[in-house]
Amino acid sequence: MSGAPIGYGGILAAGAGSRLRDTGWTVPKPMVPVAGAPLIEGVIRNFTAAGIRSLVIILNEQERDCADWVRARFPDLSLRFIVKTTRSSLESFREITRLLGPVRALISTVDAWCPERDFVGFVEAARRFPPDALVLGVTPFVADERPLWADLDGAGRVTRLGGSAGELVTAGMYLVPERIATLSPPPGLGSLRDFLAWLVNRGDPVYGAVIPTVIDVDRPEDVALAEATACQAARDASNKICWGIFREPAHSPGREVDDTEILGLTAKHLERKGFEVVLKSPDEVSGAIAEPPPFIFLMCERLKILHQLRGWEAAGVRQVNSPVAVLNTYRERMVALFEAAAIPFPASRIVPTAGTGGGWSGPAWVKRSDVHNTQDGDVVFANTERSFREALGGLARRGIPRAIVQEHVEGDLIKFYGVGAWFRWFYHKDQRVAGHPFDSERLRAVAGKAAAVLGLEVFGGDAIAPPEGPLVVIDLNAWPSFALYRDEAAAEIAAYLEARFRGGPA
């Protein structure tokens, strides 16, 4: 479950900035300009972009005038200042947390420069961790002369801080829990990094959330690197046009409104992240297009439009889901792929609809062999030989040449949704739930593997928890309506799309 929004923040800006001053810089470190804006302005704008409008800022006694500048620049924010020359970064940190009080808050150093989108993405990722955890910003972008290396386990928990090498370094950003101000570190800790290592070593819940790009601005060369990165970020921001393509009404029987809602809500979240989103029907996309956009997110399923999108994908248009993955949900493909990957799936066979279908051998589901469901008769439960033949005949009369005959599995019907690391499940409502035991983490793993086999990134499906034996996946489809979790899912999908479209890890 996504955590509550973060409303409070703090900025550590009491450092002396001696390395910049020693090379000729005369302005206080918070006022060092990057891309035309002082460091402190950039950090504050990142905070406000993440929805944080109440800040505590600590400055040293030589930077007293910075407080007046910030108040004039940001008159609509709630600002509190501590003007104190502290002995260490840890003392500054504790001054801020003491004044903030028992609130969950985001704290950043003033010299941790990063693009706004990366900062907002970090906040969104960090708030999903348990509320009693301390979450460190960590980055693979090593631009710090004294990096603090961090190792994470598969759940994102920090297992080690320090050492001489690694893949991630701390980034000078911290989402702190309410209890942080009440912690009493042992005497002798000389810096904030010592305090963080102490928390990790004593087993406190300390996690890491990855930020693609952060530059620790301590030296003139750091300023130059931040300038260059800001220019590149501005160029990237100008290339954020994307299309969202609705599902065909014929492929949304009874779900037309729900499908429209999830795509539209996802688009609104993307627009808040700076994307220019255009929503289109499949017919509006089909045919001659002078120049497709760089990014597309799609729910369409018709063969003709998927072939067109495949051509665009080959030309470099980034798409979620990939049109190839959507094609893989066509049942004939899915059955073959699941069988090859040993996905737990009911015994299934492909039969011609014009004929006996190999005969009825017991309760089974007769499903059209291509798309999932467009009307009554596409998926039929056949519990007698007569109903079996009628189901095949109905498909044959509509010109559908092949069907999938899938063994019926008794048990509780479970529906699930997934995107990236986010996963939800629930019992289908039209049943009497027997409560057969199953491992929800096993469900997540099996569903994730099945989606990966097809190449799906945004997916939904169905599984059966039988009275005995393992879970069985019975269906998987691309980008469902997410009806029960629409608001939560739209935010998760948009965050995932942002990461995918900018080329970073999702």
HUHU-V523049 format. One record per pair of residues at least 24 apart in sequence whose ideal C-beta (glycine too) atoms are under 8 Angstrom apart, sorted by the first residue. I is the first residue (numbers start at 1). J is the second residue. If there is no record, write none. Layout:
i=[I;I]
j=[J;J]
This chain:
i=[1;1;2;2;2;2;2;2;3;3;3;3;4;4;4;5;5;6;6;6;6;6;6;6;6;6;7;7;7;7;7;8;8;8;8;8;8;8;8;8;9;9;9;9;9;9;9;9;9;10;10;10;10;10;10;10;10;10;10;10;11;11;11;11;11;11;11;11;11;11;11;11;11;12;12;12;12;12;12;12;12;12;12;13;13;13;13;13;13;13;13;13;14;14;14;14;14;14;14;14;14;15;15;15;15;15;15;16;16;17;17;19;19;20;20;20;20;23;23;25;28;28;28;28;29;29;29;30;30;30;30;31;31;32;32;34;34;34;34;34;34;35;35;35;35;35;39;39;39;39;40;40;40;41;41;42;43;43;43;43;44;44;44;44;45;46;46;46;46;46;47;47;47;48;48;49;49;49;50;50;50;50;50;51;52;52;53;53;54;55;55;56;56;56;56;56;56;57;57;58;58;58;58;58;58;58;59;59;60;60;60;61;88;88;88;89;89;89;90;90;90;90;90;90;90;92;93;93;94;97;97;97;98;100;101;102;102;102;102;103;104;104;104;104;104;105;105;106;106;106;106;107;107;107;107;108;108;108;109;109;109;111;111;111;111;112;112;112;112;112;112;112;112;113;113;113;113;113;113;114;114;114;114;114;115;115;115;115;116;117;117;117;117;117;117;118;118;118;118;119;119;120;121;121;121;121;121;122;122;122;122;122;123;124;124;125;125;125;126;126;126;127;129;129;129;129;130;131;131;132;132;132;132;133;133;133;133;134;134;134;134;134;134;134;134;134;134;134;135;135;135;135;135;135;136;136;136;136;136;136;136;136;136;137;137;137;137;137;137;137;137;137;138;138;138;138;138;138;138;138;139;139;139;139;139;139;139;139;140;140;140;140;140;141;141;141;141;141;142;143;143;143;143;143;144;144;144;145;145;145;148;148;150;152;152;155;156;156;156;157;157;157;157;158;158;158;158;159;160;161;161;161;161;162;168;168;170;171;171;172;172;173;173;175;210;212;212;236;237;239;240;240;240;240;240;241;241;241;241;241;241;242;242;242;242;242;242;242;242;242;242;242;242;243;243;243;243;243;243;243;243;243;243;244;244;244;244;244;244;244;245;245;245;245;245;245;245;245;245;245;245;246;246;246;246;246;246;247;247;247;247;247;248;248;248;248;250;250;251;251;251;251;251;251;251;253;253;253;255;255;258;258;258;258;259;259;261;261;262;262;262;262;262;262;262;262;263;263;265;265;265;266;266;266;266;266;268;269;269;269;269;269;270;270;270;272;273;273;275;275;285;292;293;294;294;295;295;295;296;297;297;297;298;298;298;299;299;300;301;301;301;301;301;303;303;318;318;320;320;320;320;320;321;321;321;321;321;321;321;322;322;324;325;325;325;325;325;326;328;328;328;329;329;329;329;329;329;330;330;330;331;331;331;331;331;331;332;332;332;332;334;334;335;337;337;338;338;338;341;341;341;343;343;343;343;343;344;344;344;344;344;345;345;345;346;346;346;346;346;346;347;347;348;348;348;348;349;349;350;350;350;350;351;351;351;351;351;352;352;352;353;353;353;353;353;353;353;353;354;354;355;356;356;357;357;357;357;357;358;359;360;360;360;360;362;362;363;364;364;364;364;364;365;365;365;365;365;366;366;366;366;366;366;367;367;367;367;368;368;368;368;369;369;369;369;369;370;372;372;381;383;406;409;409;409;409;410;410;410;411;411;411;411;411;411;412;412;412;413;413;413;414;414;414;414;414;414;414;415;415;415;416;416;416;416;416;416;417;417;417;417;417;417;418;418;418;418;418;418;418;419;419;419;419;419;419;419;420;420;420;420;420;422;422;422;423;423;424;424;424;424;426;428;434;436;436;436;437;438;438;439;442;442;443;446;446;447;447;450;451;457;457;457;458;458]
j=[128;488;124;127;128;488;491;492;127;128;129;131;104;127;131;51;127;50;51;52;104;105;106;123;127;175;51;52;53;54;103;52;54;55;56;100;103;104;105;106;47;52;54;55;56;105;106;107;108;55;56;57;58;96;97;100;105;106;107;108;40;43;44;47;55;56;57;58;96;107;108;109;110;58;89;92;93;96;107;108;109;110;172;40;57;58;59;60;63;66;109;110;58;59;60;63;82;84;85;86;92;60;89;92;109;110;111;60;62;111;218;218;219;218;219;220;223;219;220;220;62;63;65;66;63;110;111;59;63;66;110;66;69;217;223;113;217;223;226;227;230;226;227;230;231;234;110;111;113;217;66;70;110;70;73;113;108;110;112;113;70;73;74;77;116;108;114;116;119;120;106;108;119;74;77;116;119;120;106;119;120;123;124;123;106;123;77;78;78;79;80;80;81;82;96;99;100;81;82;82;83;84;86;92;95;96;83;84;84;85;86;85;190;191;192;191;192;193;185;189;190;191;192;194;195;192;192;195;181;176;180;181;181;181;181;178;179;181;182;178;131;175;176;177;178;175;176;173;174;175;176;173;174;175;176;172;173;174;172;173;216;172;216;217;218;137;171;172;173;214;215;216;217;214;215;216;217;226;229;171;211;213;214;215;213;229;230;233;233;233;237;273;274;498;502;211;212;213;214;173;211;273;211;212;495;498;499;171;173;209;210;211;175;491;495;209;210;495;175;207;209;175;156;175;207;209;205;177;178;177;178;179;205;177;205;206;207;174;175;176;177;180;196;199;204;205;206;207;174;175;206;207;208;209;170;171;173;174;196;206;207;208;209;170;171;172;173;174;208;209;211;214;168;169;170;171;208;209;210;211;168;169;171;210;211;212;213;214;167;168;169;210;212;211;212;213;214;215;169;214;215;216;222;225;169;216;218;216;218;219;193;196;208;207;208;207;207;208;209;205;206;207;208;200;206;207;208;200;200;193;196;197;200;197;208;210;196;211;214;214;216;211;214;209;505;502;504;502;274;294;274;275;276;295;501;275;276;278;293;294;295;270;275;276;277;278;293;294;295;296;297;497;501;277;278;279;280;285;292;293;295;296;297;277;278;279;280;296;297;298;279;280;281;282;285;296;297;298;299;300;305;279;280;281;282;299;300;282;299;300;301;479;282;300;301;302;374;375;300;301;302;371;372;373;374;373;374;375;481;483;481;482;483;486;299;481;481;486;479;481;482;483;486;489;490;493;297;299;486;487;490;297;490;493;494;497;490;490;491;493;494;495;494;497;498;494;494;498;498;501;309;317;317;318;501;319;497;501;320;458;493;497;323;326;479;478;479;326;326;329;371;372;478;327;370;500;501;457;458;496;497;500;455;456;457;458;459;478;479;455;457;455;454;455;456;457;478;478;454;455;456;372;454;456;476;477;478;369;370;371;367;368;369;370;372;404;369;370;402;404;454;476;404;453;454;450;453;473;449;450;453;446;449;450;453;473;446;470;471;472;473;472;473;474;406;407;408;409;472;474;406;407;404;405;406;407;404;405;402;403;404;405;392;402;403;404;405;401;402;403;392;393;395;396;400;401;402;403;396;401;392;389;392;388;389;392;403;405;405;385;384;385;388;389;407;408;408;388;405;406;407;408;404;405;406;407;408;391;392;395;403;404;405;403;404;405;406;395;400;403;404;400;401;402;403;404;400;475;477;408;408;474;464;466;472;474;464;466;467;436;464;465;466;467;472;436;464;465;462;463;464;438;443;462;463;464;465;471;460;461;462;443;447;460;461;462;463;459;460;480;482;485;489;444;447;448;451;458;459;460;457;458;459;489;492;493;496;457;492;495;496;506;489;492;496;447;448;484;485;488;489;484;462;467;465;466;467;465;465;471;471;470;471;471;471;473;473;476;476;476;496;500;506;493;496]
